[in-house]
Amino acid sequence: MHRNFAEIILFHRKRSGLSQQALAELAGVGKNLVYELEGGKQSVRMENLLKVLAVLNIELDFKSPLREAFLAEQGDAER
C-alpha cells in the first residue's frame, strides 16, 4: 500500500479520536489490520479496507483516461 495512503488512514483515525482497537471494532475487522494499514502493508483484502474507510468516511475515487466513457456506458446500461 502506498505510504501516503497509510498516512491518510492514520490522520483520519487520530482526528476522529479513535484508537486502533476502536476503529477495528467499528469496522468489524481485527486490530492487527488497522495496525498493518497504518504501517503501509501492501496486501490487504479490499473488503476489509473498504470497511475501515467507511468508518473513517473516506471515499475512493478511481481515475482513468477512460473513466468518462465507462460512466457513460454504465448510465446507458441502467436506462
N, C-alpha and C positions, 0 to 999 in steps of 0.2 A: 504494500500500500504506500502510496506517495506520502512523504513526510509531512507535507502541508496539510494533507487530509487528516492525518493523525492529530496535528496541532489544532485543526478546526474542531474536531471532536472534543479534545481536551478543553479548549477555550469555552465551548458551549456548555460542557458539563460543569465546569467551575463557575461560570456566570449564572448557571441555573441553580447553584448551591447544592449540587448533588455529589455524593460520594460515589466512588466506582461501584460500591455494593448497591447503593440506592438506584443508580441508573440501571444496573443489571437487573434488579428486581422489577423495576417498572417496565423494562423491555422484555422481560421473560427470558433472559439469557444468563449465562454464568459470569461471575465477576472476572474470571480469567479472560473472557472475550473482551471485555471493556479494557482491561489492562493491555491486552495484545493490540487492540485497535489504537490505543493511545501511544503504544510503542512502535507503531508503524508496521505491524505484521503484514506480510504480503498476501497471505492466503486465509481468507475467512469466507464463510458461506454468505452469499448475497442476502439470503433470507434473514440471517441474524444481523447483518449490517443494517438492513432496512429497518429492522425493529428498533435498533439503537438510534438511528437517525430520526425515526418518527417521534420517539420520546423527546429528543432534543429539538424537534421542529425544524429539522434540516431537510431540504429537498434536493434531490439530484436533478441536474439539468444536462442532458446529453446534447453535445454539439456535433454536427456533422455537415459536410458540404451538401448532403442530400436530405437534410432534416426537413426542409420546407416541402420537398417533393413527397417525402414519407407522410408528413402530416396531411397533405392534400389528398393523397391516396386513401389514408385512413378515414378522412372525412367523407370521401366519396363512398367508401365501403359501408359506412354507418347509415347512409341515406337510403 
